[in-house]
Each structure stands twice: as C-alpha cells, then as structure tokens.
Amino acid sequence: MDSIIHSMGDYIKYITPQFSRTHINSQHVPTVDTSNPFAAKAIPSPDESFIVIRFNGLIQIDFPYLSSMLHNSFISSMNTLVIPGGKLGLALELIMTPLVKKLVTNKKIIHKIS
C-alpha cells in the first residue's frame, strides 16, 4: 500500500496526461468485486472484465463492423466501443490491421516520391 501511495504523484503527473493524447485508449473494467484491492488474491480474468476502447481523432473507425465482429460488444458512445475482456486480441487485430496497412501504404508512396 505504501508503494502505491508513493507512486500516485508520478501517476498523476506522467501517466494520466497521456490518456488525452492517445488515438486509441483502452481500460479494463472488472465485473467482479474489487472494492478492496489490497485484499484481492488475484487479478480479474479476461472473462471477468470488459474492455472500454476509446478512439480520439480517428475518423475512419467502422464501429458497426467492429461491433458485429466482436460478439457481445456494444457502442457506448460515439467514440467508444465496449468489448468482453476475452476478445481483446481479436479487437486489436481488427482495429490495428487497417491502420498499420494505411501507414505502410503511405510510407511506400512517400518513399517512391522522394
């Protein structure tokens, strides 16, 4: 507990500002009782959590497609997708593959022009 309290200043100063600067941010939300984290014996498993994925400044995200491909997911706001914790790997693949392909394609175009 002392270690956590000691680290809170760094968390507030260095970690939390990053959340407003990222294009894709995810947060694990447990669906089991974690009211006393100091008494917990284990971290909630993927099946005991949801993952909230927020998109910031990305206009080409196909939310209906992602929601249809990720069973039991839902769109909670205009830029936020909520998925079952066990679907994180598939979600990352579905979200990141088109973005990486676009980066690679743009790099090839820039490289050919140079």
C-alpha positions as CSV (number, residue, x, y, z in Angstrom):
1,M,0.0,0.0,0.0
2,D,2.9,2.4,0.8
3,S,4.4,1.8,-2.7
4,I,1.1,2.6,-4.4
5,I,0.6,5.8,-2.3
6,H,4.2,6.8,-3.0
7,S,3.7,6.3,-6.8
8,M,0.5,8.3,-7.0
9,G,2.3,11.6,-7.7
10,D,4.1,10.1,-10.7
11,Y,0.9,8.5,-12.0
12,I,-1.0,11.8,-11.9
13,K,1.9,13.8,-13.3
14,Y,3.2,11.5,-16.1
15,I,0.6,8.7,-16.8
16,T,-2.8,10.4,-16.8
17,P,-1.9,13.2,-19.2
18,Q,-1.1,10.6,-21.8
19,F,-4.7,9.4,-21.9
20,S,-5.9,12.6,-23.6
21,R,-3.0,12.5,-26.1
22,T,-3.5,8.9,-27.5
23,H,-5.6,8.0,-30.5
24,I,-6.7,4.7,-29.0
25,N,-7.1,4.2,-25.3
26,S,-8.3,1.0,-23.5
27,Q,-9.3,0.5,-20.0
28,H,-10.0,-2.8,-18.3
29,V,-13.2,-2.7,-16.2
30,P,-13.7,-5.7,-13.8
31,T,-17.2,-7.2,-13.4
32,V,-16.3,-8.8,-10.1
33,D,-15.9,-7.1,-6.7
34,T,-12.6,-5.2,-6.5
35,S,-13.7,-2.8,-3.8
36,N,-10.7,-3.6,-1.6
37,P,-7.7,-4.0,-4.0
38,F,-5.5,-4.7,-1.0
39,A,-7.4,-7.9,-0.1
40,A,-7.6,-9.2,-3.6
41,K,-5.9,-12.6,-4.2
42,A,-5.9,-12.4,-8.0
43,I,-6.4,-10.1,-10.9
44,P,-9.8,-10.5,-12.5
45,S,-9.6,-12.8,-15.5
46,P,-10.5,-11.7,-19.0
47,D,-13.9,-13.4,-18.6
48,E,-14.4,-11.3,-15.5
49,S,-14.0,-7.9,-17.2
50,F,-14.9,-5.7,-20.1
51,I,-12.6,-3.5,-22.0
52,V,-13.6,0.0,-22.9
53,I,-11.8,1.3,-26.0
54,R,-12.0,5.0,-26.7
55,F,-10.9,6.4,-30.1
56,N,-9.7,10.0,-30.3
57,G,-9.3,11.8,-33.6
58,L,-9.6,8.7,-35.8
59,I,-12.5,9.3,-38.2
60,Q,-12.3,6.0,-40.2
61,I,-13.2,3.6,-37.5
62,D,-16.1,1.3,-38.6
63,F,-18.0,0.9,-35.3
64,P,-20.9,-1.2,-36.7
65,Y,-18.4,-3.6,-38.3
66,L,-16.3,-3.9,-35.1
67,S,-19.4,-4.4,-33.0
68,S,-20.7,-7.1,-35.4
69,M,-17.3,-9.0,-35.4
70,L,-16.9,-8.8,-31.6
71,H,-19.7,-10.9,-30.1
72,N,-21.3,-9.3,-27.1
73,S,-19.7,-5.9,-27.7
74,F,-21.5,-2.6,-27.9
75,I,-21.0,1.0,-28.7
76,S,-21.4,3.0,-25.6
77,S,-20.8,6.5,-27.1
78,M,-20.0,8.0,-30.5
79,N,-16.2,7.2,-30.0
80,T,-16.3,4.3,-27.5
81,L,-16.6,0.5,-28.0
82,V,-17.0,-1.9,-25.1
83,I,-15.9,-5.5,-25.6
84,P,-15.7,-8.6,-23.4
85,G,-12.3,-9.0,-21.9
86,G,-11.6,-12.2,-23.7
87,K,-12.0,-10.5,-27.1
88,L,-9.0,-8.1,-26.7
89,G,-6.7,-10.0,-29.1
90,L,-9.3,-10.1,-31.9
91,A,-10.3,-6.5,-31.2
92,L,-6.7,-5.3,-31.6
93,E,-6.3,-7.3,-34.8
94,L,-9.5,-5.8,-36.3
95,I,-8.7,-2.3,-35.2
96,M,-5.0,-2.1,-35.8
97,T,-4.6,-4.1,-39.1
98,P,-6.2,-1.4,-41.3
99,L,-4.3,1.4,-39.5
100,V,-1.0,-0.4,-40.0
101,K,-1.7,-1.1,-43.6
102,K,-2.5,2.5,-44.2
103,L,0.7,3.6,-42.5
104,V,2.7,1.1,-44.7
105,T,0.9,2.2,-47.9
106,N,1.6,5.9,-47.1
107,K,5.2,5.2,-46.4
108,K,5.6,3.5,-49.7
109,I,4.0,6.4,-51.5
110,I,6.3,8.9,-49.7
111,H,9.3,6.7,-50.4
112,K,8.6,6.5,-54.1
113,I,8.2,10.3,-54.4
114,S,11.4,11.0,-52.6
